[in-house]
Amino acid sequence: MWWYWVAWLIFALVLLGIEVHTQAFFAVFIALGAFAATIVAVLGLDLWVHAVLFAGVAGAGVLLLRPVVARAARQRMGPPLRLPGASDSLVGHSAVTVDPVGDENHPGHARLAGERYLAVTREPGGLPPETHVKVVEVRGTTLVVMPYTGG
């Protein structure tokens, strides 16, 4: 069918738009798979060939190229921008976890000065609720906390 290539092309362009806004280096590789499927659709090959090529290109990009590209992007970014402001005053303060707090993929919450904040930790295995913690960094509105050792 002639419209398959149009559908693949629109799908690829939407994914590129998503990538521009997220910069997570996932959607771009899926978009490349969709562009590859667009090309074979224009050639008139069967739909299963579109799907196999799409999955192969997208999968290879995410599994093989994404780690390399993400690492290069992190190295080029340099140190985080530090602007003086209210968040600077939170570093060093103690807080208490409200619920389990894990890494960036498993955030929890901590209570600091009567306010509830989104919180993450670098502590392996995360932190249980009601753990006394110290704020070591602030990323936007998220606290990075470590167990409080006193002092």
Secondary structure, DSSP 8 states (H G I E B T S, - for coil): -TTHHHHHHHHHHHHHHHHHHH--SSHHHHHHHHHHHHHHHHTT--HHHHHHHHHHHHHHIIIIIHHHHHHHHHHHH-S-----SGGGGGTT-EEEESS-B-STTS-EEEEETTEEEEEEE-STT-B-TT-EEEEEEEETTEEEEEE----
